[in-house]
Amino acid sequence: AVLLLCGSGPLLRTLLALQGVDAGFGTGNVLTMRVSPPHITQGARYPTQDALRRFYDAVEREVRAVPGVGNVGWVTSLPLDGASLTMNLQIVGETRSNEESTRPSVTYQIVNPAYFDTVDIPMVQGRRFTAADVTGGAPVSIVDEAFARRYFPGRSAIGSRIAIRSIAVTPT
């Protein structure tokens, strides 16, 4: 019992300290939910990406119609959730490595245009996504400050090009 009490003191102090850390996104008045279309694995009800997109658009419309809902944003996995998509990248025009196996890998999320406003993530440079940033349009991305510092030291990432190749999905 004494050992448990001695160990719980530092743990409690750490948890209290973590409550005061700015996570970089807002959590007040935010409701999260996980949405999985029925029969998605069989592909029967949603045989194409377009059909699946229509399903998620309908979910977004329904949630937005609920009284009291101010904004609706979605993301492939929530911050700090641990699930992520991974890709290899190459900064176009740089000669760091042309060999696929030695390219750096990074994780990414797919979000809708309202996501950053919904969870109150500030935009330091550049612009937010818009409805014009859709499949079939010019590919665009938003990178965080750590990515910009690592891959674009001393210069802006805005207007730069990266070549990507999806390599894995980390299960939840």
CYANA upper distance limits for C-alpha pairs under 8 A (distance plus 0.5 A):
  1 ALA  CA      5 LEU  CA      6.73
  2 VAL  CA      6 CYS  CA      6.62
  3 LEU  CA      7 GLY  CA      6.67
  4 LEU  CA      8 SER  CA      6.55
  5 LEU  CA      9 GLY  CA      6.93
  6 CYS  CA     10 PRO  CA      8.10
  7 GLY  CA     11 LEU  CA      7.13
  8 SER  CA     12 LEU  CA      6.46
  9 GLY  CA     13 ARG  CA      6.76
 10 PRO  CA     14 THR  CA      6.61
 11 LEU  CA     15 LEU  CA      6.73
 12 LEU  CA     16 LEU  CA      6.69
 13 ARG  CA     17 ALA  CA      6.72
 14 THR  CA     18 LEU  CA      6.65
 15 LEU  CA     19 GLN  CA      6.98
 16 LEU  CA     20 GLY  CA      7.71
 17 ALA  CA     21 VAL  CA      7.55
 24 GLY  CA    121 ILE  CA      6.92
 25 PHE  CA    119 VAL  CA      6.15
 25 PHE  CA    120 ASP  CA      6.01
 25 PHE  CA    121 ILE  CA      5.43
 25 PHE  CA    122 PRO  CA      8.50
 26 GLY  CA     30 VAL  CA      8.33
 26 GLY  CA    119 VAL  CA      5.39
 26 GLY  CA    120 ASP  CA      5.56
 26 GLY  CA    121 ILE  CA      7.45
 27 THR  CA    119 VAL  CA      7.11
 30 VAL  CA    118 THR  CA      8.33
 30 VAL  CA    119 VAL  CA      7.73
 36 SER  CA     40 ILE  CA      8.03
 37 PRO  CA     55 PHE  CA      8.12
 38 PRO  CA     45 ARG  CA      8.11
 39 HIS  CA     43 GLY  CA      6.79
 39 HIS  CA     44 ALA  CA      6.95
 39 HIS  CA     45 ARG  CA      6.98
 39 HIS  CA     46 TYR  CA      8.45
 40 ILE  CA     44 ALA  CA      7.65
 40 ILE  CA     45 ARG  CA      7.61
 40 ILE  CA     46 TYR  CA      7.03
 43 GLY  CA     47 PRO  CA      5.23
 43 GLY  CA     48 THR  CA      8.31
 46 TYR  CA     51 ALA  CA      5.66
 46 TYR  CA     52 LEU  CA      5.81
 47 PRO  CA     51 ALA  CA      7.15
 47 PRO  CA     52 LEU  CA      8.15
 48 THR  CA     52 LEU  CA      6.90
 49 GLN  CA     53 ARG  CA      6.54
 50 ASP  CA     54 ARG  CA      6.73
 51 ALA  CA     55 PHE  CA      6.89
 52 LEU  CA     56 TYR  CA      6.97
 53 ARG  CA     57 ASP  CA      6.60
 54 ARG  CA     58 ALA  CA      6.63
 55 PHE  CA     59 VAL  CA      6.87
 56 TYR  CA     60 GLU  CA      6.66
 57 ASP  CA     61 ARG  CA      6.71
 58 ALA  CA     62 GLU  CA      6.68
 59 VAL  CA     63 VAL  CA      6.67
 60 GLU  CA     64 ARG  CA      6.52
 60 GLU  CA     72 VAL  CA      7.17
 61 ARG  CA     65 ALA  CA      6.75
 62 GLU  CA     66 VAL  CA      7.32
 63 VAL  CA     69 VAL  CA      7.94
 63 VAL  CA     72 VAL  CA      7.71
 64 ARG  CA     69 VAL  CA      6.47
 64 ARG  CA     70 GLY  CA      7.99
 64 ARG  CA     71 ASN  CA      7.22
 64 ARG  CA     72 VAL  CA      6.65
 65 ALA  CA     69 VAL  CA      7.84
 71 ASN  CA    114 ALA  CA      7.75
 71 ASN  CA    117 ASP  CA      8.49
 71 ASN  CA    118 THR  CA      6.32
 72 VAL  CA    114 ALA  CA      7.00
 72 VAL  CA    115 TYR  CA      7.66
 72 VAL  CA    118 THR  CA      6.91
 73 GLY  CA    111 VAL  CA      7.97
 73 GLY  CA    112 ASN  CA      6.58
 73 GLY  CA    113 PRO  CA      7.89
 73 GLY  CA    114 ALA  CA      5.43
 73 GLY  CA    115 TYR  CA      4.46
 73 GLY  CA    116 PHE  CA      8.04
 73 GLY  CA    117 ASP  CA      8.35
 73 GLY  CA    118 THR  CA      6.12
 73 GLY  CA    119 VAL  CA      8.36
 74 TRP  CA    111 VAL  CA      6.15
 74 TRP  CA    112 ASN  CA      6.23
 74 TRP  CA    114 ALA  CA      8.22
 74 TRP  CA    115 TYR  CA      6.24
 75 VAL  CA    109 GLN  CA      6.99
 75 VAL  CA    110 ILE  CA      6.10
 75 VAL  CA    111 VAL  CA      4.87
 75 VAL  CA    112 ASN  CA      7.31
 75 VAL  CA    115 TYR  CA      7.57
 76 THR  CA     84 SER  CA      8.13
 76 THR  CA    109 GLN  CA      6.19
 76 THR  CA    110 ILE  CA      5.95
 76 THR  CA    111 VAL  CA      7.18
 77 SER  CA     81 ASP  CA      6.89
 77 SER  CA     82 GLY  CA      8.41
 77 SER  CA     83 ALA  CA      6.52
 77 SER  CA     84 SER  CA      7.06
 77 SER  CA    109 GLN  CA      7.41
 81 ASP  CA    172 THR  CA      8.28
 82 GLY  CA    172 THR  CA      7.18
 83 ALA  CA    169 VAL  CA      8.48
 83 ALA  CA    170 THR  CA      5.99
 83 ALA  CA    171 PRO  CA      6.32
 83 ALA  CA    172 THR  CA      5.33
 84 SER  CA    107 THR  CA      6.57
 84 SER  CA    108 TYR  CA      6.90
 84 SER  CA    109 GLN  CA      7.17
 84 SER  CA    169 VAL  CA      6.90
 84 SER  CA    170 THR  CA      5.92
 84 SER  CA    171 PRO  CA      8.07
 85 LEU  CA    107 THR  CA      5.94
 85 LEU  CA    108 TYR  CA      6.01
 85 LEU  CA    109 GLN  CA      7.15
 85 LEU  CA    166 SER  CA      8.15
 85 LEU  CA    168 ALA  CA      6.80
 85 LEU  CA    169 VAL  CA      5.25
 85 LEU  CA    170 THR  CA      6.61
 86 THR  CA    105 SER  CA      7.06
 86 THR  CA    106 VAL  CA      6.09
 86 THR  CA    107 THR  CA      4.82
 86 THR  CA    108 TYR  CA      6.74
 86 THR  CA    166 SER  CA      6.60
 86 THR  CA    167 ILE  CA      6.41
 86 THR  CA    168 ALA  CA      5.86
 86 THR  CA    169 VAL  CA      6.66
 86 THR  CA    170 THR  CA      7.99
 87 MET  CA    105 SER  CA      5.82
 87 MET  CA    106 VAL  CA      6.08
 87 MET  CA    107 THR  CA      6.81
 87 MET  CA    108 TYR  CA      8.10
 87 MET  CA    164 ILE  CA      6.74
 87 MET  CA    165 ARG  CA      5.84
 87 MET  CA    166 SER  CA      4.67
 87 MET  CA    167 ILE  CA      5.59
 87 MET  CA    168 ALA  CA      7.44
 88 ASN  CA    100 GLU  CA      7.96
 88 ASN  CA    103 ARG  CA      6.38
 88 ASN  CA    104 PRO  CA      6.17
 88 ASN  CA    105 SER  CA      4.73
 88 ASN  CA    106 VAL  CA      6.96
 88 ASN  CA    164 ILE  CA      6.08
 88 ASN  CA    165 ARG  CA      5.81
 88 ASN  CA    166 SER  CA      6.94
 88 ASN  CA    167 ILE  CA      7.16
 89 LEU  CA    103 ARG  CA      6.61
 89 LEU  CA    104 PRO  CA      6.52
 89 LEU  CA    105 SER  CA      6.66
 89 LEU  CA    106 VAL  CA      7.89
 89 LEU  CA    162 ILE  CA      6.97
 89 LEU  CA    163 ALA  CA      6.01
 89 LEU  CA    164 ILE  CA      4.97
 89 LEU  CA    165 ARG  CA      7.09
 90 GLN  CA     94 GLU  CA      8.19
 90 GLN  CA     97 SER  CA      8.13
 90 GLN  CA     98 ASN  CA      8.14
 90 GLN  CA    103 ARG  CA      7.02
 90 GLN  CA    104 PRO  CA      8.13
 90 GLN  CA    162 ILE  CA      6.08
 90 GLN  CA    163 ALA  CA      5.53
 90 GLN  CA    164 ILE  CA      7.00
 91 ILE  CA    151 TYR  CA      8.21
 91 ILE  CA    160 SER  CA      8.39
 91 ILE  CA    161 ARG  CA      6.77
 91 ILE  CA    162 ILE  CA      5.03
 91 ILE  CA    163 ALA  CA      6.83
 92 VAL  CA    160 SER  CA      8.14
 92 VAL  CA    161 ARG  CA      5.94
 92 VAL  CA    162 ILE  CA      5.78
 92 VAL  CA    163 ALA  CA      6.82
 97 SER  CA    102 THR  CA      7.09
 97 SER  CA    103 ARG  CA      6.66
 98 ASN  CA    102 THR  CA      8.43
 98 ASN  CA    103 ARG  CA      7.86
 99 GLU  CA    103 ARG  CA      7.13
111 VAL  CA    115 TYR  CA      6.60
112 ASN  CA    129 PHE  CA      7.96
113 PRO  CA    128 ARG  CA      7.43
113 PRO  CA    129 PHE  CA      5.27
113 PRO  CA    130 THR  CA      5.74
113 PRO  CA    131 ALA  CA      6.97
114 ALA  CA    118 THR  CA      6.52
114 ALA  CA    129 PHE  CA      8.45
115 TYR  CA    119 VAL  CA      6.87
116 PHE  CA    120 ASP  CA      6.22
116 PHE  CA    121 ILE  CA      5.48
116 PHE  CA    122 PRO  CA      7.74
116 PHE  CA    128 ARG  CA      8.19
117 ASP  CA    121 ILE  CA      6.89
117 ASP  CA    122 PRO  CA      8.47
123 MET  CA    127 ARG  CA      7.61
123 MET  CA    128 ARG  CA      7.71
125 GLN  CA    158 ILE  CA      8.40
126 GLY  CA    158 ILE  CA      7.02
128 ARG  CA    142 ILE  CA      8.09
129 PHE  CA    133 ASP  CA      6.74
132 ALA  CA    137 GLY  CA      7.91
133 ASP  CA    137 GLY  CA      6.70
133 ASP  CA    138 ALA  CA      7.63
133 ASP  CA    139 PRO  CA      7.79
133 ASP  CA    140 VAL  CA      7.58
134 VAL  CA    138 ALA  CA      8.44
134 VAL  CA    139 PRO  CA      8.50
135 THR  CA    139 PRO  CA      8.35
143 VAL  CA    147 PHE  CA      6.60
143 VAL  CA    148 ALA  CA      7.17
144 ASP  CA    148 ALA  CA      6.92
145 GLU  CA    149 ARG  CA      6.60
146 ALA  CA    150 ARG  CA      6.65
147 PHE  CA    151 TYR  CA      6.52
147 PHE  CA    152 PHE  CA      8.29
148 ALA  CA    152 PHE  CA      5.63
148 ALA  CA    153 PRO  CA      7.41
148 ALA  CA    156 SER  CA      7.88
148 ALA  CA    157 ALA  CA      6.48
149 ARG  CA    153 PRO  CA      5.49
149 ARG  CA    154 GLY  CA      8.10
152 PHE  CA    156 SER  CA      6.97
152 PHE  CA    157 ALA  CA      6.39
